Amino acid sequence: MKKSFWIQNYEDIRADPFGYESQKKILNEALSVLDGIFKEYDKFQIKYSLNDKSVNKAIWMLHLDALDTLRDCIALLKQNKHRIVGKLFRDITEILDLATLFWWEKDKGSEHLKKWYEDKIINHSEFRRCLKTMKGESGAIFENNSKNMYRALSKWTHHCYSALKDSYSLAGDKGEMLVYDGHSKVLILPQTISAYIWEIKDLILYFLNNVKMAELVNWSEIKIFLNKTIQGIKFL
């Protein structure tokens, strides 16, 4: 029996991708997690005014943006529209990192938050710079890891060969000739969608870390729900 997809690593997925029926089940499970979290954020309707420039309002809006983008990704994967999903991976990361930046600076009057409310763009490099400072002696390592992850996700955004290659299967006598999977829905191989599911899973877990960190919603209630829903991980 396979271990829970929530704790499988990328090598597991590449070696033994999810079958078509398993993909549907996994995507439905991931969606149920996001829908459950949404109920907590939905309680904040009609709480923040248009002129409110608080950090809590900013995090609430950013978390909802990330949450709905994740739900859109799942809806698209159910339709085998993985190319669009890949372009959203970096977007989700940027949203969550921006929320983290605001939370880190919440007790010292964030200039970044002020600029954000003034409709100015906060570059991702600002998050990495703050990350380096927050992590002390290990800051440079964390900054470098974040930069490498950002570059990896940017491959979908910038249409790099390795990202586009996932949309092709191989044919011919030697199995070396490219066949675009858009030619037929049948050609979309299990390993293609499985790889995208793995990344979505990682981003959902990153989002949940943000939810716990920000303490905007009732984490005690959420962790009970998560421990009943997600197998293989104990949420504290």
The 8 nearest C-alpha neighbors of each residue, nearest first, counted from 0:
[[1, 2, 3, 4, 15, 17, 21, 7],
 [2, 0, 3, 4, 7, 15, 11, 17],
 [1, 3, 4, 0, 7, 6, 231, 5],
 [2, 4, 5, 6, 230, 231, 1, 7],
 [3, 5, 7, 6, 2, 25, 197, 1],
 [4, 6, 3, 7, 200, 231, 230, 229],
 [7, 5, 4, 3, 231, 8, 2, 232],
 [8, 6, 4, 5, 11, 3, 9, 2],
 [9, 7, 11, 10, 6, 12, 197, 4],
 [8, 10, 12, 11, 13, 7, 197, 194],
 [9, 11, 13, 12, 8, 14, 7, 15],
 [12, 10, 14, 9, 8, 13, 15, 7],
 [11, 13, 16, 15, 9, 10, 14, 193],
 [12, 14, 10, 15, 11, 16, 190, 9],
 [13, 15, 11, 12, 10, 16, 190, 9],
 [14, 16, 12, 13, 11, 17, 190, 10],
 [17, 15, 12, 190, 13, 193, 189, 14],
 [16, 18, 21, 193, 22, 189, 19, 15],
 [19, 17, 21, 20, 189, 22, 16, 193],
 [18, 20, 22, 21, 189, 17, 23, 24],
 [19, 21, 23, 22, 18, 24, 17, 25],
 [22, 20, 24, 18, 23, 19, 17, 25],
 [21, 23, 19, 25, 20, 24, 17, 26],
 [24, 22, 26, 20, 21, 25, 27, 19],
 [23, 25, 21, 27, 22, 26, 28, 20],
 [26, 24, 28, 22, 27, 23, 21, 29],
 [25, 27, 29, 23, 28, 24, 22, 30],
 [28, 26, 30, 24, 25, 29, 31, 23],
 [27, 29, 25, 31, 26, 30, 24, 32],
 [30, 28, 26, 32, 31, 27, 25, 33],
 [29, 31, 27, 33, 32, 28, 34, 26],
 [30, 32, 34, 28, 29, 33, 35, 27],
 [33, 31, 35, 29, 30, 34, 36, 28],
 [34, 32, 30, 36, 35, 31, 37, 29],
 [33, 35, 37, 31, 36, 32, 30, 38],
 [34, 36, 32, 33, 37, 38, 31, 39],
 [37, 35, 33, 38, 34, 39, 32, 40],
 [36, 38, 34, 40, 39, 35, 41, 33],
 [37, 39, 41, 36, 35, 40, 34, 42],
 [38, 40, 37, 41, 36, 42, 216, 35],
 [41, 39, 37, 42, 38, 43, 216, 36],
 [40, 42, 38, 43, 39, 44, 37, 36],
 [43, 41, 40, 44, 39, 38, 46, 45],
 [44, 42, 41, 46, 40, 45, 47, 39],
 [43, 45, 46, 42, 41, 47, 40, 48],
 [46, 44, 47, 43, 48, 42, 41, 49],
 [45, 47, 43, 44, 48, 42, 56, 51],
 [48, 46, 45, 51, 56, 49, 44, 43],
 [49, 47, 51, 50, 46, 45, 52, 56],
 [48, 50, 51, 47, 52, 56, 46, 45],
 [51, 49, 48, 52, 47, 53, 116, 56],
 [50, 52, 48, 49, 53, 47, 56, 54],
 [53, 51, 50, 116, 54, 56, 57, 113],
 [54, 52, 55, 56, 51, 57, 112, 58],
 [53, 55, 57, 56, 58, 105, 101, 52],
 [56, 54, 58, 53, 57, 59, 215, 102],
 [55, 57, 59, 53, 54, 58, 60, 47],
 [58, 56, 54, 60, 55, 59, 61, 53],
 [57, 59, 61, 55, 98, 60, 56, 62],
 [60, 58, 56, 62, 57, 61, 55, 63],
 [59, 61, 63, 57, 58, 62, 64, 56],
 [62, 60, 64, 58, 63, 59, 94, 57],
 [61, 63, 65, 59, 64, 60, 58, 66],
 [64, 62, 66, 60, 61, 65, 67, 59],
 [63, 65, 61, 62, 67, 66, 68, 60],
 [66, 64, 62, 68, 63, 91, 67, 69],
 [67, 65, 63, 69, 68, 64, 62, 70],
 [66, 68, 70, 69, 64, 65, 63, 71],
 [69, 67, 71, 65, 70, 66, 64, 72],
 [70, 68, 72, 66, 67, 71, 65, 73],
 [69, 71, 67, 73, 72, 68, 66, 74],
 [72, 70, 68, 74, 69, 73, 67, 75],
 [73, 71, 69, 75, 70, 84, 74, 76],
 [72, 74, 76, 70, 75, 71, 77, 26],
 [75, 73, 71, 77, 72, 76, 70, 78],
 [76, 74, 78, 72, 80, 77, 73, 71],
 [77, 75, 79, 73, 78, 80, 74, 81],
 [76, 78, 74, 75, 79, 73, 23, 26],
 [77, 79, 75, 76, 80, 74, 81, 73],
 [80, 78, 76, 77, 81, 75, 192, 187],
 [81, 79, 75, 76, 78, 82, 83, 84],
 [80, 82, 84, 83, 79, 76, 85, 75],
 [83, 81, 85, 84, 80, 86, 166, 163],
 [82, 84, 86, 81, 85, 80, 87, 75],
 [85, 83, 81, 87, 72, 86, 82, 75],
 [86, 84, 82, 87, 155, 83, 88, 81],
 [85, 87, 156, 155, 84, 83, 88, 89],
 [86, 88, 90, 84, 85, 89, 91, 83],
 [89, 87, 90, 91, 85, 86, 152, 92],
 [90, 88, 92, 152, 91, 87, 93, 153],
 [89, 91, 87, 93, 88, 92, 94, 86],
 [92, 90, 94, 88, 93, 65, 89, 87],
 [93, 91, 89, 95, 94, 90, 96, 88],
 [92, 94, 96, 90, 91, 95, 97, 89],
 [95, 93, 91, 97, 92, 96, 61, 65],
 [96, 94, 98, 92, 97, 93, 99, 91],
 [95, 97, 99, 93, 98, 94, 92, 100],
 [96, 98, 100, 94, 99, 95, 93, 101],
 [97, 99, 95, 101, 58, 96, 100, 102],
 [100, 98, 96, 102, 97, 101, 103, 95],
 [99, 101, 97, 103, 98, 102, 126, 96],
 [102, 100, 98, 104, 99, 103, 105, 112],
 [101, 103, 99, 105, 104, 100, 98, 213],
 [104, 102, 100, 101, 105, 99, 106, 133],
 [103, 105, 109, 101, 102, 107, 106, 100],
 [104, 106, 102, 107, 103, 101, 108, 109],
 [107, 105, 104, 108, 103, 109, 102, 101],
 [108, 106, 104, 105, 109, 103, 110, 102],
 [107, 109, 106, 105, 110, 104, 112, 113],
 [110, 108, 104, 112, 111, 107, 105, 113],
 [109, 111, 113, 112, 114, 108, 104, 115],
 [110, 112, 114, 109, 113, 115, 121, 101],
 [111, 113, 115, 109, 110, 114, 101, 116],
 [112, 114, 110, 116, 111, 115, 117, 109],
 [113, 115, 117, 111, 119, 112, 116, 110],
 [116, 114, 112, 118, 119, 117, 113, 111],
 [115, 117, 118, 113, 114, 112, 52, 119],
 [116, 118, 114, 115, 119, 113, 112, 120],
 [119, 117, 115, 116, 114, 120, 113, 121],
 [118, 120, 115, 114, 117, 121, 116, 113],
 [119, 121, 122, 115, 118, 114, 117, 111],
 [122, 120, 119, 123, 125, 111, 115, 114],
 [121, 123, 124, 125, 120, 126, 97, 93],
 [122, 124, 125, 126, 121, 93, 127, 97],
 [123, 125, 127, 122, 126, 128, 121, 146],
 [126, 124, 128, 123, 127, 122, 129, 121],
 [125, 127, 129, 123, 124, 128, 100, 130],
 [128, 126, 130, 124, 142, 129, 125, 131],
 [127, 129, 125, 131, 130, 126, 124, 132],
 [128, 130, 132, 126, 131, 127, 133, 125],
 [131, 129, 127, 133, 132, 128, 126, 142],
 [130, 132, 138, 128, 142, 129, 139, 134],
 [131, 133, 129, 130, 134, 135, 138, 128],
 [134, 132, 130, 131, 135, 129, 138, 103],
 [133, 135, 138, 137, 131, 132, 130, 136],
 [136, 134, 138, 137, 133, 132, 131, 139],
 [137, 135, 138, 134, 139, 131, 132, 140],
 [138, 136, 135, 140, 134, 139, 141, 131],
 [139, 137, 131, 134, 135, 141, 140, 136],
 [138, 140, 142, 131, 141, 137, 143, 136],
 [139, 141, 143, 138, 142, 137, 144, 131],
 [142, 140, 144, 138, 143, 139, 145, 131],
 [141, 143, 139, 145, 131, 127, 140, 144],
 [142, 144, 146, 140, 145, 141, 139, 147],
 [145, 143, 141, 147, 146, 142, 140, 148],
 [146, 144, 148, 142, 143, 147, 149, 141],
 [145, 147, 143, 149, 144, 148, 142, 150],
 [148, 146, 150, 144, 149, 145, 143, 151],
 [149, 147, 151, 145, 150, 146, 144, 152],
 [148, 150, 146, 152, 147, 151, 153, 145],
 [151, 149, 153, 147, 148, 152, 146, 154],
 [150, 152, 148, 153, 149, 154, 147, 155],
 [153, 151, 149, 89, 154, 150, 155, 88],
 [152, 154, 156, 150, 155, 151, 157, 149],
 [155, 153, 159, 157, 152, 156, 151, 158],
 [156, 154, 158, 86, 153, 85, 162, 157],
 [155, 157, 86, 153, 154, 158, 152, 85],
 [156, 158, 154, 155, 159, 153, 86, 162],
 [157, 159, 155, 156, 154, 163, 162, 160],
 [160, 158, 154, 162, 161, 157, 163, 155],
 [159, 161, 163, 162, 164, 158, 154, 165],
 [160, 162, 164, 159, 163, 165, 154, 158],
 [163, 161, 160, 164, 159, 155, 165, 154],
 [162, 164, 160, 165, 161, 166, 158, 159],
 [163, 165, 161, 166, 162, 167, 160, 168],
 [166, 164, 163, 167, 162, 191, 161, 168],
 [165, 167, 164, 180, 163, 179, 168, 191],
 [168, 166, 179, 178, 180, 165, 164, 177],
 [167, 169, 178, 177, 179, 180, 170, 166],
 [170, 168, 177, 176, 174, 175, 178, 167],
 [169, 171, 174, 176, 175, 177, 178, 168],
 [170, 172, 174, 173, 176, 175, 169, 177],
 [173, 171, 174, 170, 175, 176, 169, 177],
 [172, 174, 175, 171, 170, 176, 169, 177],
 [175, 173, 170, 171, 169, 172, 176, 177],
 [174, 176, 173, 169, 170, 171, 177, 172],
 [177, 175, 170, 169, 171, 174, 178, 173],
 [176, 178, 169, 168, 167, 170, 179, 175],
 [177, 179, 168, 167, 169, 180, 176, 170],
 [180, 178, 167, 181, 182, 166, 177, 168],
 [179, 181, 186, 182, 187, 167, 166, 183],
 [180, 182, 183, 179, 184, 186, 166, 187],
 [181, 183, 180, 179, 184, 186, 178, 185],
 [184, 182, 185, 181, 186, 180, 187, 179],
 [185, 183, 186, 187, 181, 180, 182, 79],
 [184, 186, 183, 187, 188, 180, 182, 181],
 [185, 187, 180, 184, 183, 188, 168, 182],
 [188, 186, 180, 185, 184, 189, 191, 79],
 [187, 189, 191, 190, 186, 192, 168, 185],
 [190, 188, 191, 192, 18, 16, 193, 17],
 [189, 191, 193, 16, 188, 192, 194, 13],
 [192, 190, 193, 189, 194, 188, 165, 195],
 [191, 193, 195, 194, 189, 190, 196, 81],
 [194, 192, 190, 196, 195, 191, 16, 17],
 [195, 193, 197, 192, 196, 191, 190, 198],
 [194, 196, 198, 192, 197, 193, 199, 191],
 [197, 195, 193, 199, 198, 194, 200, 192],
 [196, 198, 200, 194, 195, 199, 193, 201],
 [199, 197, 201, 195, 200, 196, 202, 194],
 [198, 200, 196, 202, 201, 197, 203, 195],
 [201, 199, 197, 203, 198, 202, 196, 204],
 [200, 202, 198, 204, 199, 203, 205, 197],
 [201, 203, 205, 199, 204, 200, 206, 198],
 [204, 202, 206, 200, 205, 201, 199, 207],
 [203, 205, 207, 201, 206, 202, 200, 208],
 [206, 204, 202, 208, 203, 207, 201, 209],
 [205, 207, 203, 209, 204, 208, 202, 210],
 [208, 206, 210, 204, 209, 205, 203, 211],
 [209, 207, 205, 211, 206, 210, 212, 204],
 [210, 208, 206, 212, 207, 211, 213, 205],
 [209, 211, 207, 208, 213, 212, 206, 214],
 [212, 210, 208, 209, 214, 213, 218, 207],
 [211, 213, 209, 210, 214, 208, 99, 102],
 [212, 214, 215, 210, 211, 209, 102, 58],
 [215, 213, 211, 216, 212, 210, 218, 217],
 [214, 216, 213, 217, 55, 210, 59, 211],
 [215, 217, 214, 218, 39, 40, 210, 213],
 [218, 216, 219, 220, 221, 214, 215, 39],
 [217, 219, 221, 220, 222, 211, 216, 214],
 [220, 218, 222, 217, 221, 223, 235, 216],
 [221, 219, 218, 223, 222, 217, 224, 216],
 [220, 222, 218, 224, 223, 219, 225, 217],
 [221, 223, 225, 224, 219, 220, 234, 218],
 [224, 222, 226, 221, 220, 225, 227, 219],
 [223, 225, 221, 227, 222, 226, 228, 220],
 [226, 224, 222, 228, 227, 223, 229, 221],
 [225, 227, 223, 228, 224, 229, 222, 233],
 [228, 226, 224, 225, 229, 223, 230, 222],
 [227, 229, 225, 226, 224, 230, 32, 28],
 [230, 228, 225, 226, 227, 232, 231, 5],
 [229, 231, 232, 3, 228, 5, 226, 227],
 [230, 232, 3, 6, 229, 5, 233, 2],
 [233, 231, 230, 234, 229, 226, 6, 5],
 [234, 232, 226, 235, 231, 230, 229, 225],
 [233, 235, 222, 226, 232, 225, 223, 229],
 [234, 233, 222, 219, 226, 223, 218, 211]]
